Amino acid sequence: MQNMTIIGVFDDEQKFVSAMEDLKANSITIKEVYTPYPIHDVFHLLERKTRFTYAAFLYGVAAVIGVLGFLYYTSVIDWPLNFGGKPTNAFPSFIVITIILTILSITILSLFTFSIVARVYPGKTPKMPDIRSTDDKFVMVVDRHSSASAMLKENGATEVYEKEVEYL
């Protein structure tokens, strides 16, 4: 899907955030922002919610159940060994390895989930409206609106231009 948008390029983080607040106050839709580093104010202004934390929690629950089930099966059912009269189902001995393998599982599964959702894979060419956002510029992609260009310039945009942007 392609459409014409207005792109504002900023040098300063504070001007960028104030432009976002001004556009939001005037009900102009901000499609996307590109920043060289994460800015928490931007996350709050975009008001986008993620379900990524729920997925990570479910991965953690599944990992705990899987690891404890595997440890129980290998230590108690498949190969029970008697070490000095200790019971084969000694739960405290499972705690450390369960924590470590749960963290490893959450990390790897979250990485795959993010890669699939963001459609990031090796060899993919990035689709960015202005490549300078990876260096030191703050880039905002806004719906075409009669007053959007003027608002961006008023709030300190160094460049404002129209471009046809392709979204996934």
ZIJOZI-V780519 format. One record per pair of residues at least 4 apart in sequence whose ideal C-beta (glycine too) atoms are under 6 Angstrom apart, sorted by the first residue. I is the first residue (numbers start at 0). J is the second residue. Records with the same first field share a line. If there is no record, write none. Layout:
I = J / J
This chain:
0 = 166
1 = 163 / 165
3 = 143 / 161 / 163
4 = 140 / 164
5 = 141 / 143 / 147 / 148 / 161
6 = 128 / 140 / 160 / 162
7 = 139 / 151 / 156 / 159
8 = 129 / 136 / 138 / 157 / 158
9 = 14 / 15 / 137 / 156
10 = 157
14 = 154 / 155
15 = 137
16 = 40
17 = 154
18 = 151 / 154
19 = 44
21 = 150 / 154
22 = 27 / 29 / 150
23 = 44
27 = 144 / 147
28 = 142
29 = 141
30 = 140
31 = 140
32 = 41 / 139
33 = 132 / 138
34 = 38 / 137
35 = 135
54 = 112
55 = 105 / 109
58 = 105 / 108
59 = 101 / 105
61 = 65
62 = 66 / 101 / 104
63 = 101
64 = 68
66 = 97 / 100
67 = 97
70 = 74 / 93
71 = 75
72 = 76 / 77
73 = 77
74 = 87
75 = 79 / 87 / 88
79 = 87
85 = 89
93 = 97
96 = 100
104 = 108
105 = 109
113 = 117
114 = 119
126 = 165
128 = 140 / 162 / 164
129 = 138
131 = 136
132 = 136 / 138
141 = 147
146 = 150
148 = 159
151 = 156 / 159
152 = 156 / 159
